[in-house]
């Protein structure tokens, strides 16, 4: 078994939302970075039901974000990465994939 890479509780999300160390945004996503003492990166995804009505669409977006995180994990710092999905997102896979790549590249520049 490997290391669990997700943020396990609402406490971790609350810390990232209230006092993020860094904040990076794109057209459809906001990434909040909060340092951790674990020595590895963790991911959390926040998609509001109010913004995206169908659970199928919310879950598809979460899967795409987590998959992109796994691909780019070696480039990321040891921090909690909370990705907040904005309201105007479309379900186009190529658009989401491109924008997530831009998001991870922006975090690399912060190091």
MMTF fields as JSON, N, C-alpha, C and O atoms, coordinates in Angstrom:
{
  "mmtfVersion": "1.0.0",
  "mmtfProducer": "UNKNOWN",
  "numBonds": 443,
  "numAtoms": 444,
  "numGroups": 111,
  "numChains": 1,
  "numModels": 1,
  "chainsPerModel": [1],
  "groupsPerChain": [111],
  "chainIdList": ["A"],
  "bondAtomList": [4, 2, 8, 6, 12, 10, 16, 14, 20, 18, 24, 22, 28, 26, 32, 30, 36, 34, 40, 38, 44, 42, 48, 46, 52, 50, 56, 54, 60, 58, 64, 62, 68, 66, 72, 70, 76, 74, 80, 78, 84, 82, 88, 86, 92, 90, 96, 94, 100, 98, 104, 102, 108, 106, 112, 110, 116, 114, 120, 118, 124, 122, 128, 126, 132, 130, 136, 134, 140, 138, 144, 142, 148, 146, 152, 150, 156, 154, 160, 158, 164, 162, 168, 166, 172, 170, 176, 174, 180, 178, 184, 182, 188, 186, 192, 190, 196, 194, 200, 198, 204, 202, 208, 206, 212, 210, 216, 214, 220, 218, 224, 222, 228, 226, 232, 230, 236, 234, 240, 238, 244, 242, 248, 246, 252, 250, 256, 254, 260, 258, 264, 262, 268, 266, 272, 270, 276, 274, 280, 278, 284, 282, 288, 286, 292, 290, 296, 294, 300, 298, 304, 302, 308, 306, 312, 310, 316, 314, 320, 318, 324, 322, 328, 326, 332, 330, 336, 334, 340, 338, 344, 342, 348, 346, 352, 350, 356, 354, 360, 358, 364, 362, 368, 366, 372, 370, 376, 374, 380, 378, 384, 382, 388, 386, 392, 390, 396, 394, 400, 398, 404, 402, 408, 406, 412, 410, 416, 414, 420, 418, 424, 422, 428, 426, 432, 430, 436, 434, 440, 438],
  "bondOrderList": [1, 1, 1, 1, 1, 1, 1, 1, 1, 1, 1, 1, 1, 1, 1, 1, 1, 1, 1, 1, 1, 1, 1, 1, 1, 1, 1, 1, 1, 1, 1, 1, 1, 1, 1, 1, 1, 1, 1, 1, 1, 1, 1, 1, 1, 1, 1, 1, 1, 1, 1, 1, 1, 1, 1, 1, 1, 1, 1, 1, 1, 1, 1, 1, 1, 1, 1, 1, 1, 1, 1, 1, 1, 1, 1, 1, 1, 1, 1, 1, 1, 1, 1, 1, 1, 1, 1, 1, 1, 1, 1, 1, 1, 1, 1, 1, 1, 1, 1, 1, 1, 1, 1, 1, 1, 1, 1, 1, 1, 1],
  "groupList": [{"groupName": "UNK", "atomNameList": ["N", "CA", "C", "O"], "elementList": ["N", "C", "C", "O"], "formalChargeList": [0, 0, 0, 0], "bondAtomList": [1, 0, 2, 1, 3, 2], "bondOrderList": [1, 1, 2], "singleLetterCode": "X", "chemCompType": "L-PEPTIDE LINKING"}],
  "groupTypeList": [0, 0, 0, 0, 0, 0, 0, 0, 0, 0, 0, 0, 0, 0, 0, 0, 0, 0, 0, 0, 0, 0, 0, 0, 0, 0, 0, 0, 0, 0, 0, 0, 0, 0, 0, 0, 0, 0, 0, 0, 0, 0, 0, 0, 0, 0, 0, 0, 0, 0, 0, 0, 0, 0, 0, 0, 0, 0, 0, 0, 0, 0, 0, 0, 0, 0, 0, 0, 0, 0, 0, 0, 0, 0, 0, 0, 0, 0, 0, 0, 0, 0, 0, 0, 0, 0, 0, 0, 0, 0, 0, 0, 0, 0, 0, 0, 0, 0, 0, 0, 0, 0, 0, 0, 0, 0, 0, 0, 0, 0, 0],
  "groupIdList": [1, 2, 3, 4, 5, 6, 7, 8, 9, 10, 11, 12, 13, 14, 15, 16, 17, 18, 19, 20, 21, 22, 23, 24, 25, 26, 27, 28, 29, 30, 31, 32, 33, 34, 35, 36, 37, 38, 39, 40, 41, 42, 43, 44, 45, 46, 47, 48, 49, 50, 51, 52, 53, 54, 55, 56, 57, 58, 59, 60, 61, 62, 63, 64, 65, 66, 67, 68, 69, 70, 71, 72, 73, 74, 75, 76, 77, 78, 79, 80, 81, 82, 83, 84, 85, 86, 87, 88, 89, 90, 91, 92, 93, 94, 95, 96, 97, 98, 99, 100, 101, 102, 103, 104, 105, 106, 107, 108, 109, 110, 111],
  "secStructList": [7, 7, 7, 7, 7, 5, 7, 7, 1, 2, 2, 2, 2, 2, 2, 2, 2, 2, 1, 7, 1, 3, 3, 3, 3, 7, 1, 1, 3, 3, 3, 3, 3, 3, 3, 7, 1, 1, 1, 1, 7, 3, 3, 3, 3, 3, 7, 7, 6, 6, 6, 1, 7, 7, 2, 2, 2, 2, 2, 2, 2, 2, 2, 2, 2, 2, 2, 2, 2, 2, 2, 2, 4, 4, 4, 1, 7, 1, 3, 3, 3, 3, 3, 3, 3, 7, 6, 6, 7, 7, 7, 7, 2, 2, 2, 2, 2, 2, 2, 2, 2, 2, 2, 2, 2, 2, 2, 2, 2, 2, 7],
  "xCoordList": [0.834, 0.0, 0.875, 1.944, 0.415, 1.154, 0.61, -0.237, 1.108, 0.695, -0.642, -0.84, -1.558, -2.849, -2.651, -2.171, -3.014, -2.728, -3.905, -3.815, -5.007, -6.136, -6.179, -5.715, -6.739, -6.894, -8.087, -9.195, -7.884, -8.895, -10.082, -11.139, -9.95, -11.032, -11.367, -10.644, -12.475, -12.867, -11.925, -11.844, -11.214, -10.247, -9.153, -8.772, -8.646, -7.627, -8.141, -7.419, -9.386, -9.988, -10.183, -9.911, -10.655, -10.895, -9.621, -9.634, -8.512, -7.231, -6.797, -6.313, -6.968, -6.568, -7.452, -6.956, -8.748, -9.651, -9.463, -9.555, -9.202, -9.103, -7.734, -7.653, -6.655, -5.3, -4.389, -3.456, -4.633, -3.733, -2.379, -2.293, -1.33, 0.003, 0.138, 0.738, -0.419, -0.388, -1.716, -2.441, -2.012, -3.255, -2.948, -2.345, -3.367, -3.155, -4.504, -5.284, -4.785, -6.079, -5.944, -5.018, -6.904, -7.061, -8.512, -9.234, -8.934, -10.307, -11.345, -12.378, -11.083, -12.068, -11.703, -12.542, -10.479, -10.036, -9.322, -8.704, -9.42, -8.62, -7.892, -8.517, -6.577, -5.773, -5.254, -4.593, -5.557, -5.078, -4.017, -4.248, -2.855, -1.748, -1.541, -1.436, -1.484, -1.207, -0.125, -0.314, 1.007, 2.114, 1.739, 0.911, 2.346, 2.128, 3.477, 4.488, 3.482, 4.709, 4.867, 5.699, 4.092, 4.089, 5.206, 5.609, 5.706, 6.769, 6.277, 7.082, 4.983, 4.444, 3.208, 2.593, 2.859, 1.719, 0.415, 0.357, -0.636, -1.98, -2.94, -2.687, -4.043, -5.023, -6.393, -6.779, -7.105, -8.498, -9.229, -8.686, -10.439, -11.209, -12.533, -13.232, -12.88, -14.141, -14.975, -14.596, -16.107, -17.045, -18.406, -18.95, -18.949, -20.219, -21.395, -21.444, -22.328, -23.541, -24.344, -25.02, -24.263, -24.967, -24.47, -25.245, -23.182, -22.595, -22.751, -23.012, -22.593, -22.723, -23.765, -23.512, -24.899, -26.066, -25.937, -26.25, -25.489, -25.492, -24.271, -23.137, -24.513, -23.426, -22.474, -21.273, -22.999, -22.17, -21.115, -19.949, -21.526, -20.589, -19.591, -18.404, -20.057, -19.155, -18.094, -16.915, -18.51, -17.57, -16.592, -15.423, -17.048, -16.165, -15.077, -13.911, -15.458, -14.49, -13.502, -12.302, -13.972, -13.083, -12.076, -10.888, -12.552, -11.655, -10.584, -9.422, -10.961, -9.991, -8.948, -7.764, -9.374, -8.441, -7.487, -6.28, -8.004, -7.152, -6.208, -5.066, -6.665, -5.797, -4.661, -3.519, -4.973, -3.944, -2.954, -1.757, -3.454, -2.594, -1.61, -0.421, -2.107, -1.24, -0.14, 0.992, -0.466, 0.517, 1.616, 2.786, 1.24, 2.179, 2.717, 3.364, 2.476, 2.819, 4.313, 4.705, 5.138, 6.587, 7.089, 8.148, 6.355, 6.755, 6.246, 6.675, 5.333, 4.657, 5.342, 6.03, 5.146, 5.752, 4.982, 3.852, 5.598, 4.952, 3.984, 4.342, 2.775, 1.749, 0.381, 0.242, -0.621, -1.998, -2.477, -2.443, -2.917, -3.398, -4.913, -5.418, -5.639, -7.094, -7.519, -7.256, -8.176, -8.639, -10.124, -10.936, -10.462, -11.851, -12.301, -11.644, -13.413, -13.927, -14.896, -15.839, -14.657, -15.517, -16.811, -16.932, -17.753, -19.099, -19.175, -19.959, -18.396, -18.571, -17.824, -17.541, -17.496, -16.724, -17.609, -18.787, -17.004, -17.694, -17.158, -16.11, -17.847, -17.447, -16.541, -16.33, -16.007, -15.11, -13.791, -13.078, -13.461, -12.273, -10.975, -10.073, -10.865, -9.632, -9.414, -8.281, -10.488, -10.395, -9.921, -9.037, -10.504, -10.134, -8.691, -7.933, -8.306, -6.947, -5.911, -4.913, -6.129, -5.204, -5.094, -3.998, -6.214, -6.199, -5.548, -4.895, -5.721, -5.049, -3.542, -2.789, -3.095, -1.66, -1.115, -0.035, -1.868, -1.462, -1.402, -0.497, -2.351, -2.409, -1.194, -0.585, -0.835, 0.323, 1.611, 2.53, 1.693, 2.888, 3.039, 4.154, 1.922, 1.987, 2.494, 3.211, 2.12, 2.601, 4.091, 4.781, 4.602, 6.035, 6.834, 7.935, 6.298, 6.991, 7.048, 7.902, 6.152, 6.128, 7.22, 7.56, 7.772, 8.756, 10.042, 10.988],
  "yCoordList": [-1.184, 0.0, 1.242, 1.267, 2.244, 3.494, 4.514, 4.211, 5.687, 6.787, 7.314, 7.471, 7.587, 8.15, 9.629, 10.384, 10.033, 11.381, 12.344, 13.456, 11.955, 12.869, 13.487, 12.892, 14.68, 15.357, 14.71, 14.734, 14.131, 13.265, 13.941, 13.322, 15.162, 15.721, 17.139, 17.775, 17.613, 18.989, 19.973, 21.132, 19.534, 20.407, 20.841, 22.012, 19.916, 20.248, 21.225, 22.128, 21.047, 21.972, 23.338, 24.362, 23.356, 24.622, 25.433, 26.65, 24.765, 25.46, 26.053, 27.184, 25.304, 25.792, 26.957, 27.918, 26.882, 27.956, 29.212, 30.324, 29.049, 30.227, 30.899, 32.127, 30.109, 30.683, 29.989, 29.293, 30.158, 29.505, 30.203, 31.421, 29.428, 30.005, 30.683, 31.751, 30.057, 30.612, 30.329, 29.4, 31.157, 31.014, 31.22, 32.221, 30.266, 30.326, 30.108, 29.262, 30.87, 30.675, 30.683, 31.258, 30.024, 30.032, 30.397, 30.798, 30.26, 30.633, 29.78, 30.301, 28.481, 27.579, 27.036, 26.409, 27.257, 26.671, 27.686, 28.631, 27.472, 28.199, 27.134, 26.215, 27.261, 26.318, 27.016, 28.051, 26.441, 26.956, 26.01, 24.805, 26.549, 25.746, 26.045, 27.203, 24.999, 25.111, 24.098, 22.9, 24.564, 23.672, 22.612, 22.855, 21.445, 20.386, 19.817, 20.012, 19.121, 18.541, 17.066, 16.376, 16.579, 15.158, 14.772, 13.61, 15.72, 15.418, 14.98, 14.574, 15.05, 14.712, 15.559, 16.108, 15.655, 16.46, 15.691, 14.475, 16.431, 15.852, 16.716, 17.898, 16.11, 16.797, 16.789, 15.828, 17.873, 17.981, 18.727, 19.672, 18.32, 18.95, 19.418, 18.659, 20.666, 21.237, 21.64, 22.53, 20.977, 21.283, 21.49, 20.574, 22.688, 22.979, 22.435, 22.567, 21.831, 21.316, 22.454, 22.275, 23.609, 24.791, 25.192, 25.674, 24.992, 25.394, 24.345, 24.685, 23.067, 21.972, 21.006, 20.286, 20.995, 20.297, 18.781, 18.153, 18.19, 16.736, 16.106, 16.524, 15.103, 14.417, 13.741, 13.649, 13.28, 12.626, 13.605, 13.242, 14.83, 15.835, 16.236, 16.392, 16.406, 16.757, 15.681, 15.99, 14.424, 13.319, 13.187, 12.864, 13.431, 13.378, 14.445, 14.184, 15.634, 16.717, 16.355, 16.583, 15.798, 15.373, 14.334, 14.42, 13.355, 12.318, 12.907, 12.507, 13.851, 14.471, 15.262, 15.227, 15.969, 16.749, 15.82, 16.063, 14.769, 13.84, 13.077, 12.806, 12.732, 12.059, 12.957, 12.515, 14.2, 15.158, 15.387, 15.549, 15.398, 15.54, 14.374, 14.581, 13.143, 11.959, 12.002, 11.596, 12.485, 12.574, 13.581, 13.354, 14.686, 15.772, 15.787, 16.758, 14.756, 14.762, 14.919, 15.495, 14.424, 14.516, 15.957, 16.27, 16.83, 18.219, 19.122, 20.27, 18.608, 19.45, 19.43, 18.47, 20.497, 20.631, 19.819, 19.395, 19.611, 18.904, 19.866, 20.572, 19.89, 20.791, 20.185, 19.225, 20.77, 20.396, 21.273, 22.5, 20.642, 21.337, 21.189, 20.088, 22.271, 22.242, 22.96, 24.15, 22.233, 22.784, 23.093, 22.204, 24.363, 24.812, 25.039, 25.753, 24.434, 24.537, 25.705, 25.79, 26.604, 27.77, 27.393, 26.31, 28.287, 28.032, 27.843, 27.02, 28.569, 28.601, 27.508, 27.668, 26.405, 25.34, 24.536, 24.291, 24.141, 23.266, 21.854, 21.673, 20.881, 19.488, 18.99, 17.785, 19.906, 19.503, 19.0, 19.736, 17.753, 17.122, 17.798, 17.931, 18.23, 18.859, 20.214, 20.579, 20.952, 22.254, 22.083, 22.807, 21.137, 20.877, 20.399, 20.865, 19.477, 18.932, 20.026, 20.091, 20.875, 21.956, 22.934, 23.361, 23.273, 24.246, 23.697, 24.437, 22.411, 21.799, 21.778, 21.997, 21.514, 21.565, 22.969, 23.121, 23.994, 25.372, 25.637, 26.32, 25.102, 25.291, 24.681, 25.316, 23.454, 22.8, 23.52, 23.606, 24.039, 24.779, 26.066, 26.459, 26.72, 27.93, 27.631, 28.439, 26.466, 26.125, 25.8, 26.043, 25.255, 24.978, 26.276, 26.299, 27.338, 28.625, 29.245, 30.089, 28.834, 29.38, 28.802, 29.389, 27.659, 26.96, 27.761, 27.337],
  "zCoordList": [0.0, 0.0, 0.0, 0.608, -0.674, -0.732, 0.261, 1.101, 0.14, 0.991, 0.491, -0.714, 1.413, 1.034, 0.726, 1.571, -0.455, -0.934, -0.847, -1.367, -0.206, -0.104, 1.288, 2.261, 1.366, 2.645, 3.345, 2.809, 4.533, 5.12, 5.809, 5.928, 6.256, 7.068, 6.652, 5.885, 7.176, 6.895, 7.582, 7.174, 8.617, 9.292, 8.328, 8.31, 7.532, 6.539, 5.497, 5.077, 5.079, 4.126, 4.761, 4.135, 6.01, 6.699, 6.839, 6.655, 7.167, 7.293, 5.958, 5.905, 4.901, 3.581, 3.137, 2.547, 3.413, 3.006, 3.851, 3.332, 5.14, 6.007, 5.944, 5.934, 5.901, 5.915, 4.905, 5.307, 3.61, 2.652, 2.609, 2.766, 2.398, 2.246, 0.881, 0.764, -0.129, -1.488, -2.172, -1.814, -3.165, -3.909, -5.389, -5.775, -6.208, -7.651, -8.313, -7.875, -9.371, -10.021, -11.535, -12.107, -12.153, -13.599, -13.863, -12.95, -15.097, -15.447, -14.707, -14.286, -14.545, -13.957, -12.583, -11.937, -12.114, -10.851, -9.97, -10.459, -8.664, -7.684, -6.87, -6.341, -6.771, -6.013, -4.767, -4.853, -3.611, -2.336, -1.817, -1.715, -1.488, -0.98, 0.494, 0.897, 1.283, 2.713, 3.04, 2.832, 3.549, 3.857, 4.882, 5.759, 4.771, 5.766, 6.2, 5.525, 7.317, 7.866, 7.509, 8.099, 6.565, 6.236, 5.274, 5.232, 4.51, 3.565, 2.198, 1.36, 1.954, 0.64, 0.357, 1.271, -0.911, -1.344, -1.156, -1.345, -0.779, -0.682, -1.482, -1.718, -1.894, -2.737, -2.072, -1.408, -2.266, -1.863, -2.965, -3.537, -3.268, -4.338, -3.774, -3.103, -4.044, -3.585, -4.799, -5.56, -4.965, -6.04, -5.386, -4.768, -5.521, -4.867, -5.674, -6.897, -4.973, -5.611, -6.227, -7.24, -5.611, -6.106, -7.499, -8.326, -7.749, -9.023, -10.116, -11.27, -9.759, -10.726, -10.18, -9.214, -10.785, -10.242, -10.219, -9.207, -11.301, -11.415, -10.747, -10.986, -9.911, -9.209, -10.196, -9.94, -11.298, -12.307, -12.831, -12.992, -13.093, -13.588, -12.503, -12.788, -11.261, -10.16, -9.964, -9.788, -9.993, -9.793, -10.953, -10.74, -12.165, -13.333, -13.218, -13.515, -12.791, -12.612, -11.516, -11.675, -10.413, -9.318, -9.805, -9.493, -10.569, -11.086, -11.994, -11.92, -12.848, -13.745, -12.961, -13.295, -11.93, -11.117, -10.38, -10.366, -9.773, -9.024, -9.952, -9.581, -11.137, -12.103, -12.559, -12.681, -12.807, -13.195, -12.055, -12.291, -10.825, -9.646, -9.56, -9.32, -9.756, -9.695, -10.753, -10.49, -11.929, -13.005, -12.666, -12.975, -12.036, -11.771, -10.345, -9.951, -9.572, -8.15, -7.891, -6.876, -8.779, -8.559, -8.65, -8.106, -9.32, -9.48, -8.354, -8.239, -7.524, -6.542, -5.188, -4.839, -4.432, -3.113, -2.079, -2.322, -0.936, 0.18, 0.842, 1.785, 0.352, 0.863, 0.593, -0.164, 1.231, 0.943, -0.206, -0.118, -1.27, -2.459, -2.497, -2.715, -2.29, -2.354, -3.626, -3.795, -4.514, -5.779, -5.639, -5.387, -5.806, -5.766, -7.201, -7.958, -7.571, -8.936, -9.004, -8.218, -9.951, -10.12, -10.831, -11.403, -10.784, -11.284, -12.8, -13.273, -13.553, -15.008, -15.752, -16.939, -15.098, -15.742, -16.703, -16.441, -17.814, -18.752, -18.549, -17.929, -19.051, -18.858, -19.98, -20.118, -20.779, -21.861, -21.314, -20.632, -21.605, -21.049, -21.439, -20.611, -22.697, -23.156, -22.484, -22.174, -22.263, -21.613, -20.174, -19.716, -19.474, -18.081, -17.998, -17.148, -18.869, -18.855, -19.091, -18.374, -20.074, -20.396, -19.224, -18.862, -18.652, -17.565, -16.302, -15.567, -16.046, -14.899, -15.095, -14.147, -16.324, -16.611, -16.339, -15.768, -16.751, -16.481, -14.974, -14.494, -14.248, -12.8, -12.117, -11.255, -12.493, -11.883, -12.264, -11.45, -13.49, -13.906, -13.102, -12.761, -12.801, -11.986, -10.58, -9.991, -10.041, -8.693, -8.71, -7.72, -9.812, -9.929, -9.865, -9.314, -10.416, -10.435, -9.037, -8.767, -8.162, -6.802, -5.918, -4.89, -6.306, -5.465, -5.374, -4.711]
}
